[in-house]
Amino acid sequence: MTSSVICITGASQGIGRGIADYFTELGHCVFNLDVKPSPDSSEALKSLYLDITDYEACNTSFAQIGADHGRIDALINCASIFSTLTMKPFWEIESADWDQVIDVNLKGTFNTCKAALPWLKQSGVGRIINFSSAVVPMGRPNYLHYVSSKAGVQGLTRAMAREVGDFDITVNAILPGATVTEVPRETVSPDQMKAMIQARCIKRPQEVSDLTGLVGFLCSDEAGFITGQSFVVDGGLVVT
């Protein structure tokens, strides 16, 4: 892939930041769209404040990027509510908490895809990658709002691929397992992480670098005939 204009939501930390670093090191023009301030902003990685639950704000941000560069080549949706969630039975989840998780994780993905679409069309080789989660095929209990939101992202990906194929835009989902980043999390205790590692086919912690190669491939010319697919990357904890 030649130098491309790549937009990544939630790239101030965690998986999103690792993917942003990956593409900037390859020389691409990368935008971080996030509600959190980026630890740094450079010529290679440009940060814009964006609340993805606000469609008009999404439209403004992508219009600014598109107008400046004439196109957007790839949209990678990493932003989501996850690490701050407290695991609990679904009957203890408050309605407001359900709404917030669905609003960010599912509606936010819809908003960014819709706002970026006119500029992805301009690319001629547009790519959309939506981060779902390996908890969907696992059916992991005790945070039903998160699992449901990520199942929605997977369904959105499949249906959207049908709608944008005529524009030569591909849409795929990546379902990562529990990935080690700098972000503290309450959803996986140390003992639970050890148990998951032992249940994997490949018995080691999952790193962001286990995901970047797949993301890079799906954005490449070689992946131009791959769309509507879901890729589980969790070391073989879930084998489907």
C-alpha distance (Angstrom), angle and dihedral (degrees) to the residues before:
residue distance angle dihedral
M1 . . .
T2 3.80 . .
S3 3.81 120.5 .
S4 3.81 106.0 -51.6
V5 3.79 140.2 -175.0
I6 3.80 105.7 -114.7
C7 3.81 126.3 -176.5
I8 3.80 118.5 -161.2
T9 3.78 123.4 -175.3
G10 3.79 118.1 -146.7
A11 3.80 94.0 17.2
S12 3.81 97.5 143.1
Q13 3.79 91.1 89.4
G14 3.77 146.6 -2.3
I15 3.80 122.8 14.1
G16 3.79 92.4 -11.7
R17 3.79 92.2 55.8
G18 3.79 92.2 48.1
I19 3.80 90.9 52.4
A20 3.81 91.0 47.1
D21 3.81 90.6 52.4
Y22 3.80 90.0 48.7
F23 3.80 93.3 55.4
T24 3.80 95.9 41.2
E25 3.79 89.8 53.5
L26 3.81 87.5 55.2
G27 3.80 89.8 55.0
H28 3.79 101.0 -106.1
C29 3.80 126.1 143.3
V30 3.79 102.6 -109.2
F31 3.81 129.5 -171.3
N32 3.79 123.2 -162.2
L33 3.81 111.6 -152.2
D34 3.79 109.7 -169.3
V35 3.81 144.6 137.4
K36 3.80 89.4 -132.9
P37 3.79 122.3 74.2
S38 3.78 113.0 -104.5
P39 3.82 115.4 -117.9
D40 3.79 86.9 -126.2
S41 3.77 140.7 -0.8
S42 3.76 123.5 -152.2
E43 3.77 141.9 167.3
A44 3.80 88.4 -89.7
L45 3.83 98.6 42.6
K46 3.78 113.9 40.5
S47 3.80 119.1 -171.0
L48 3.78 126.4 -149.4
Y49 3.79 125.8 -179.7
L50 3.81 110.0 -119.5
D51 3.79 134.9 167.0
I52 3.79 100.7 -157.0
T53 3.82 91.7 -160.1
D54 3.83 87.9 68.9
Y55 3.81 108.6 77.1
E56 3.80 95.2 -168.4
A57 3.80 89.8 53.1
C58 3.82 89.4 49.8
N59 3.79 90.8 50.1
T60 3.80 91.7 50.2
S61 3.82 94.0 48.2
F62 3.78 96.0 47.7
A63 3.80 91.9 42.7
Q64 3.81 88.7 54.6
I65 3.80 92.8 50.2
G66 3.79 93.1 42.5
A67 3.78 94.2 48.3
D68 3.80 91.9 49.0
H69 3.82 94.6 49.0
G70 3.80 104.0 23.9
R71 3.77 93.0 -124.7
I72 3.79 146.7 22.0
D73 3.80 114.1 -130.8
A74 3.80 101.5 -171.6
L75 3.79 139.1 15.7
I76 3.79 116.6 -163.4
N77 3.80 114.7 -172.0
C78 3.80 110.0 -153.9
A79 3.81 100.9 141.3
S80 3.79 114.8 111.5
I81 3.77 145.0 132.5
F82 3.79 108.9 -103.6
S83 3.79 120.5 110.3
T84 3.82 94.3 60.3
L85 3.79 95.5 51.2
T86 3.78 120.7 112.1
M87 3.76 115.0 -140.0
K88 3.80 113.8 -121.8
P89 3.83 139.6 144.7
F90 3.78 111.9 -77.8
W91 3.81 92.1 -113.5
E92 3.80 88.2 64.1
I93 3.82 95.0 51.8
E94 3.79 110.7 108.3
S95 3.79 118.2 -128.3
A96 3.81 90.6 -122.5
D97 3.82 91.0 54.3
W98 3.82 90.6 49.7
D99 3.81 90.6 50.9
Q100 3.80 93.3 49.0
V101 3.81 94.8 50.7
I102 3.81 93.3 46.3
D103 3.81 90.5 44.5
V104 3.79 94.1 54.7
N105 3.79 103.0 31.9
L106 3.80 101.2 38.9
K107 3.79 109.2 16.5
G108 3.80 90.3 40.3
T109 3.80 90.1 56.2
F110 3.80 90.1 49.3
N111 3.81 90.7 49.5
T112 3.79 96.0 51.5
C113 3.80 93.9 45.0
K114 3.80 91.5 50.2
A115 3.81 93.8 46.5
A116 3.82 94.1 46.4
L117 3.80 95.9 44.7
P118 3.84 98.9 90.1
W119 3.80 90.2 53.0
L120 3.80 94.3 43.5
K121 3.81 86.6 55.5
Q122 3.80 88.7 56.1
S123 3.79 89.9 56.6
G124 3.79 94.9 62.4
V125 3.83 88.4 -150.5
G126 3.80 100.4 54.5
R127 3.79 120.2 172.7
I128 3.80 129.7 -162.6
I129 3.79 120.1 -172.6
N130 3.80 117.7 -177.4
F131 3.78 120.7 -166.2
S132 3.78 111.3 -135.1
S133 3.82 119.9 161.2
A134 3.78 140.9 -107.5
V135 3.81 87.5 -124.6
V136 3.83 86.9 79.6
P137 3.84 97.6 69.8
M138 3.81 88.4 33.0
G139 3.81 92.6 54.4
R140 3.78 90.4 -145.4
P141 3.82 111.6 -163.8
N142 3.80 132.6 -132.3
Y143 3.76 102.1 45.1
L144 3.75 102.4 59.6
H145 3.81 94.7 159.6
Y146 3.80 91.4 59.6
V147 3.81 94.8 44.0
S148 3.80 91.0 47.6
S149 3.79 92.8 48.6
K150 3.80 91.8 51.7
A151 3.81 92.0 46.1
G152 3.78 85.5 54.8
V153 3.79 90.4 52.7
Q154 3.79 89.5 53.8
G155 3.81 91.7 50.6
L156 3.80 91.6 45.3
T157 3.80 89.0 52.8
R158 3.78 94.1 53.2
A159 3.80 95.4 46.5
M160 3.80 93.9 42.7
A161 3.80 91.4 52.7
R162 3.82 87.7 60.5
E163 3.80 91.4 52.6
V164 3.80 101.6 46.7
G165 3.79 101.9 37.9
D166 3.79 91.2 97.3
F167 3.82 87.6 62.9
D168 3.84 91.1 54.3
I169 3.80 89.5 -112.0
T170 3.79 118.7 140.5
V171 3.79 123.7 -152.3
N172 3.80 121.9 -164.0
A173 3.80 137.6 162.9
I174 3.79 129.6 -137.1
L175 3.81 118.4 -155.3
P176 3.81 108.1 -162.5
G177 3.76 124.8 -168.6
A178 3.80 123.2 -133.8
T179 3.79 101.9 -45.1
V180 3.79 126.0 -162.3
T181 3.81 112.4 -124.1
E182 3.79 136.6 147.7
V183 3.82 89.9 -93.8
P184 3.82 114.5 104.1
R185 3.78 113.2 -131.4
E186 3.77 136.8 -167.0
T187 3.80 96.4 -165.1
V188 3.82 96.1 77.6
S189 3.80 120.4 41.8
P190 3.84 120.4 -154.7
D191 3.81 89.9 -105.4
Q192 3.80 91.8 49.6
M193 3.80 90.5 49.5
K194 3.81 90.8 52.2
A195 3.80 90.5 49.9
M196 3.81 91.9 50.1
I197 3.79 92.0 49.1
Q198 3.80 90.7 52.5
A199 3.81 90.7 49.1
R200 3.81 92.7 54.2
C201 3.77 123.9 94.8
I202 3.82 87.0 -130.6
K203 3.78 104.2 47.2
R204 3.78 105.4 -149.7
P205 3.81 137.3 88.9
Q206 3.79 115.8 -77.9
E207 3.81 115.3 -116.6
V208 3.80 130.9 -163.0
S209 3.80 87.5 -112.4
D210 3.81 87.1 67.4
L211 3.82 87.0 67.3
T212 3.79 105.5 37.8
G213 3.80 96.2 73.3
L214 3.80 91.7 55.8
V215 3.80 91.7 46.4
G216 3.80 90.3 50.5
F217 3.80 91.8 48.9
L218 3.81 93.7 49.0
C219 3.81 88.9 52.5
S220 3.80 92.5 49.7
D221 3.79 130.3 95.6
E222 3.81 88.8 -113.4
A223 3.83 89.9 65.9
G224 3.79 95.0 52.7
F225 3.83 92.4 113.5
I226 3.81 95.5 49.0
T227 3.80 115.2 91.5
G228 3.79 141.3 140.4
Q229 3.80 91.0 29.9
S230 3.80 133.2 134.0
F231 3.80 119.0 -145.0
V232 3.81 118.4 -161.5
V233 3.80 110.9 -154.3
D234 3.80 108.9 -179.6
G235 3.80 107.2 117.4
G236 3.79 91.6 -95.2
L237 3.79 99.4 -58.7
V238 3.80 87.1 130.9
V239 3.80 113.8 37.4
T240 3.82 111.8 -173.2
